[in-house]
């Protein structure tokens, strides 16, 4: 009932005596439709609807589950883009650009072991375009070299064309990623890596503490 008032407008009332014209909503068409063994009531042609229902039909339950998951993912991505008010180029372009920037601009300015950590982080970022290339049946090594060279030469946000293996401009193809997804992945990756290293040190310390003391 709450969704019905959002679709038609108006507000719920407890009795007919409390009815007021300002509390009424509007629907151009209300009908009952039988689909299979189930009956559905369709409320259509609502001019100021703030709620709706998407009806999915398929040959079997497996197809319906896939349709439902795809629809949820698409609507969630759209919601994130609207709330962030920004998007980033997809097709691995963000990861390629960040990796090249770290290796060419950040690492030369560092000294000591910090270089190794930054280089490992830059290499880890390339997992996304590497996975795209591998899943597309492309040669991973040559594809990564091609993307990196194109980025360094053009200084553009280039991504991977999974059909040809060439570098493309994702914005020209309408390929975008959510800002919050990239931000969260960068944040979680560093946190998880730090936690794993911490656990490894604790386990190593525990093994050492459990060893019997050697007599001198």
Backbone torsions as a table, in degrees:
resi	resn	phi	psi	omega
1	UNK	NA	-35.1	178.8
2	UNK	-63.2	-41.2	179.3
3	UNK	-70.1	-30.4	178.6
4	UNK	-66.0	-40.3	177.5
5	UNK	-68.3	-32.9	177.1
6	UNK	-69.1	-33.2	-179.2
7	UNK	-76.5	-42.6	-174.4
8	UNK	-96.1	-16.5	-172.8
9	UNK	88.6	-173.2	-179.1
10	UNK	79.1	-168.8	-178.3
11	UNK	-147.3	149.7	179.9
12	UNK	-70.2	146.1	177.8
13	UNK	-126.4	157.4	-175.8
14	UNK	-92.2	-22.5	-179.8
15	UNK	-155.0	159.7	179.9
16	UNK	-66.5	-25.6	179.9
17	UNK	-67.3	-24.7	-179.8
18	UNK	-89.3	4.1	-174.8
19	UNK	-70.1	137.8	179.0
20	UNK	-137.9	143.5	-178.6
21	UNK	-55.1	-30.6	-179.5
22	UNK	-71.9	-15.1	-178.8
23	UNK	-91.4	-3.6	-176.7
24	UNK	-85.4	146.2	173.7
25	UNK	-104.7	-170.4	-177.5
26	UNK	-145.5	137.4	171.8
27	UNK	-140.2	130.1	-177.5
28	UNK	-71.4	-27.6	-176.6
29	UNK	-151.9	130.6	175.6
30	UNK	-127.8	123.6	-176.7
31	UNK	-145.2	157.8	177.0
32	UNK	-111.4	125.8	-175.1
33	UNK	-122.4	135.9	177.8
34	UNK	-99.6	121.3	177.4
35	UNK	-120.9	106.4	-175.6
36	UNK	69.9	-124.8	178.4
37	UNK	-98.1	1.8	-175.3
38	UNK	-110.5	149.5	176.5
39	UNK	-111.8	134.6	-178.6
40	UNK	-124.7	143.7	174.6
41	UNK	-102.1	118.2	-178.3
42	UNK	-97.7	125.0	174.7
43	UNK	-112.7	110.8	-170.6
44	UNK	-124.3	171.1	176.8
45	UNK	57.0	49.2	175.9
46	UNK	-95.1	114.5	-171.4
47	UNK	-67.8	-29.9	-176.0
48	UNK	-124.9	47.7	-176.4
49	UNK	-71.0	136.0	174.5
50	UNK	-115.6	9.5	177.2
51	UNK	-152.6	147.0	179.4
52	UNK	-151.3	166.3	177.9
53	UNK	-123.2	133.4	177.1
54	UNK	-102.7	120.8	-178.7
55	UNK	-95.2	120.9	179.4
56	UNK	-107.5	135.6	177.2
57	UNK	-129.0	141.3	-179.1
58	UNK	-155.6	168.8	-176.6
59	UNK	-72.4	-24.5	-178.7
60	UNK	-154.4	173.1	-176.1
61	UNK	-67.3	-33.5	179.5
62	UNK	-63.4	-43.6	178.4
63	UNK	-64.6	-40.4	178.9
64	UNK	-62.9	-39.7	178.2
65	UNK	-63.2	-41.1	177.3
66	UNK	-65.3	-42.6	178.0
67	UNK	-60.8	-43.7	-177.6
68	UNK	-64.1	-43.5	179.5
69	UNK	-65.4	-42.3	179.5
70	UNK	-64.1	-40.9	179.4
71	UNK	-65.8	-42.5	178.7
72	UNK	-63.4	-42.5	179.7
73	UNK	-63.4	-43.3	179.6
74	UNK	-64.4	-43.2	179.8
75	UNK	-68.9	-35.6	177.6
76	UNK	-67.8	-39.5	177.2
77	UNK	-64.3	-40.4	177.7
78	UNK	-65.0	-42.1	178.3
79	UNK	-60.9	-43.8	179.8
80	UNK	-63.2	-41.2	-179.9
81	UNK	-64.9	-40.2	179.8
82	UNK	-66.2	-42.8	-178.3
83	UNK	-72.1	-37.0	178.8
84	UNK	-75.0	-25.6	-175.4
85	UNK	58.7	28.9	179.4
86	UNK	-165.5	155.7	175.1
87	UNK	-138.8	164.9	176.5
88	UNK	-122.8	150.3	178.9
89	UNK	-59.2	138.8	-179.4
90	UNK	-96.5	-153.3	179.8
91	UNK	62.3	25.9	179.7
92	UNK	81.8	6.2	-176.5
93	UNK	-66.0	-40.2	-179.7
94	UNK	-62.6	-44.8	-178.3
95	UNK	-66.9	-40.5	179.1
96	UNK	-63.9	-46.3	-178.5
97	UNK	-64.2	-42.2	-179.7
98	UNK	-66.9	-41.9	179.6
99	UNK	-63.4	-44.7	179.2
100	UNK	-64.2	-40.4	179.2
101	UNK	-63.1	-43.6	-179.9
102	UNK	-63.6	-42.2	-176.5
103	UNK	-74.8	-35.1	-175.1
104	UNK	-92.8	-28.7	-173.9
105	UNK	-110.8	-36.7	-172.7
106	UNK	-91.7	-48.7	-175.1
107	UNK	-60.2	-43.1	179.9
108	UNK	-60.1	-22.7	-178.7
109	UNK	-89.1	-5.4	-178.2
110	UNK	-97.3	163.0	176.8
111	UNK	-133.0	154.6	175.2
112	UNK	75.3	-154.8	-174.9
113	UNK	-70.6	-13.6	178.4
114	UNK	-60.0	-30.9	178.4
115	UNK	-60.2	-39.1	-178.3
116	UNK	-66.4	-40.3	178.7
117	UNK	-65.4	-43.0	179.6
118	UNK	-66.7	-39.1	179.1
119	UNK	-65.2	-39.6	177.4
120	UNK	-65.0	-38.3	178.1
121	UNK	-66.3	-41.8	179.1
122	UNK	-64.2	-39.6	177.9
123	UNK	-67.4	-36.8	-180.0
124	UNK	-65.5	-32.4	178.9
125	UNK	-62.1	-29.2	-177.1
126	UNK	-75.1	-1.7	177.7
127	UNK	-61.2	-36.0	-178.0
128	UNK	-64.1	-56.3	177.4
129	UNK	-64.5	-31.0	177.3
130	UNK	-63.5	-41.9	179.1
131	UNK	-65.9	-40.0	176.8
132	UNK	-60.4	-43.5	-179.5
133	UNK	-67.4	-41.6	-178.8
134	UNK	-66.4	-43.4	179.8
135	UNK	-68.2	-21.0	179.8
136	UNK	-92.5	1.4	179.0
137	UNK	76.4	23.9	-179.0
138	UNK	-95.8	162.9	174.5
139	UNK	-75.0	113.4	-171.7
140	UNK	-64.2	-46.4	-174.8
141	UNK	-64.4	-49.2	-179.6
142	UNK	-66.3	-34.8	179.2
143	UNK	-66.4	-43.1	179.1
144	UNK	-64.9	-40.1	177.3
145	UNK	-63.0	-39.8	-179.7
146	UNK	-65.0	-43.1	179.2
147	UNK	-64.9	-44.3	-178.9
148	UNK	-64.1	-43.2	179.3
149	UNK	-64.2	-41.1	179.8
150	UNK	-64.8	-39.9	178.2
151	UNK	-64.8	-43.4	-178.7
152	UNK	-68.2	-34.8	-177.3
153	UNK	-79.7	-40.4	-174.5
154	UNK	-96.5	-23.1	-176.1
155	UNK	58.9	30.5	177.4
156	UNK	-109.2	161.1	177.8
157	UNK	-78.9	87.3	-177.0
158	UNK	-96.6	141.3	176.8
159	UNK	-123.2	-171.9	-174.5
160	UNK	-104.0	129.9	170.6
161	UNK	-86.5	109.2	-173.4
162	UNK	-71.2	-12.6	179.4
163	UNK	-86.2	-39.6	-176.0
164	UNK	-110.4	-20.7	-176.3
165	UNK	83.9	4.6	-180.0
166	UNK	-89.1	165.8	176.2
167	UNK	-81.3	137.3	179.4
168	UNK	-132.3	166.7	171.4
169	UNK	-96.2	108.3	-174.7
170	UNK	-57.5	-34.0	-178.8
171	UNK	-66.0	-28.8	176.8
172	UNK	-72.3	-26.3	-180.0
173	UNK	-96.4	-1.6	-179.7
174	UNK	73.1	32.1	179.9
175	UNK	-103.4	115.0	-176.2
176	UNK	-132.4	156.6	173.9
177	UNK	-123.1	157.4	178.2
178	UNK	-77.2	140.4	179.0
179	UNK	-63.9	-44.6	-175.9
180	UNK	-67.9	-28.5	177.2
181	UNK	-67.6	-44.7	177.8
182	UNK	-65.6	-42.6	-179.7
183	UNK	-62.7	-43.1	-178.9
184	UNK	-69.3	-36.5	180.0
185	UNK	-66.4	-40.4	177.2
186	UNK	-65.2	-40.3	-179.1
187	UNK	-68.0	-48.2	-176.7
188	UNK	-68.6	-35.2	-178.4
189	UNK	-62.9	-42.3	178.8
190	UNK	-69.1	-39.6	179.6
191	UNK	-65.1	-45.9	-178.8
192	UNK	-65.6	-40.5	178.3
193	UNK	-62.8	-41.7	178.2
194	UNK	-64.4	-40.8	179.7
195	UNK	-66.4	-39.9	178.8
196	UNK	-64.4	-41.1	177.3
197	UNK	-64.9	-37.5	178.8
198	UNK	-65.9	-44.2	178.1
199	UNK	-62.8	-40.2	179.0
200	UNK	-61.3	-40.4	178.7
201	UNK	-67.7	-39.3	179.0
202	UNK	-64.3	-45.0	179.3
203	UNK	-63.2	-40.1	-179.8
204	UNK	-66.2	-41.6	178.4
205	UNK	-64.4	-38.3	179.1
206	UNK	-63.4	-39.9	178.2
207	UNK	-64.1	-40.6	-178.9
208	UNK	-68.2	-37.0	-180.0
209	UNK	-69.3	-26.1	-178.2
210	UNK	-82.9	-8.2	-178.4
211	UNK	-75.7	143.2	177.2
212	UNK	-69.4	147.3	-179.7
213	UNK	-72.1	134.8	178.5
214	UNK	-80.9	132.5	179.0
215	UNK	-78.1	136.3	179.1
216	UNK	-82.2	NA	NA
